[in-house]
Amino acid sequence: MMPGPPNVRMVVAAYRRPDCLERLLRSLATERPFLGAAVVVNNSGDDGTASVAEAASPVPVRVLTPGSNLGTGGGLAAGLAEAFGDRSVTHAWIMDDDACATPGALAAMLAAAATTGAGAVSPLLPDAAGIIRWFPGPLSQPAWDVIRSHVTPQEFLQRCGGAPLRWNWATWAGLLVTRQAHAQAGAPRSDLWFQSTDIEYTLRLSALFSCVLAPAAVCLHLPPPCSAALARRKDLWALQNNAFITFRLPHGRRILRHLPGNHYRYWRRNGGSGGALAESVSALWRGAVLGRPVGAASYVESTGNRN
């Protein structure tokens, strides 16, 4: 346990979603006094993101504007370096720009970190309808089955209790990381760009430290609508990066048993067609055999967006 009261910095990599960023920053007003400041990495380089950050943040905010889009991994690496550059900071609170806090979320995660000695803590992540759609894993039973059954945070607490639960991987839509854990695990990888970057980073954290879910902590995850074509590309990028993580990185072997299910769900979501099967196999080949993660070059080639 760290001496003295916690001093937390919120870190977010933002990209062309000023409305989402404003909602996130305004939600942080309830999370003081432990939240001392925020770091916003302006990956789009636009003035709107910077002005929204400065106007909406209820705590002092530092806006970093890199010369180019660093992706989520590279952007968060820069933001975490800035946050922990202040030696008084004990924790970084990584958030997606389309997430937001609910009152008491940070206090609940800090309490779970203090009682368990965890290096990282994640909250429950319901969507706009209140259903938990994103979760860490695997959890001990029966929590693992319950959290995947489309329950609300209240239902999960009623059925599984509020005790912290260990995980191997998690999303970073609301991830609290200690200074010591980040120092030993290292920064997020920029070559994964954004899909599954959080899976790789949290697998690295959990290989070195106990990492837990705090069921009493809730952060909303409210991604804006996504076209079917982009959603399919993102799913393929995730398959490719997960294959790279699993077969090319020692700490990634713990997600091997989840790969068949990921590929099966991709095939089913896309009509069970031969084309979907070929895409799935191609993603596995590129990630596992060629050792090629989906980095900036693949993103630019697919979207034509260099920013």
Secondary structure, 3 states (H helix, E strand, C coil): CCCCCCCEEEEEEECCCHHHHHHHHHHHHHHCCCEEEEEEEECCCCHHHHHHHHHHCCCCEEEECCCCCCHHHHHHHHHHHHHHCCCCCCEEEEECCCEEECCCHHHHHHHHHHHHCCCEEEEEEECCCCCEEECCECCCCCHHHHHCCCCCHHHHHHHHCCCCEECCECCCCEEEEEHHHHHHHCCCCCCCCCCCHHHHHHHHHHHHCCEEEEEEEEEEECCCCCCHHHHHHHHHHHHHHHHHHHHHCHHHHHHHHHHHHHHHHHHHHCCCCHHHHHHHHHHHHHHHHCCCCCCHHHHHHHHCCCC
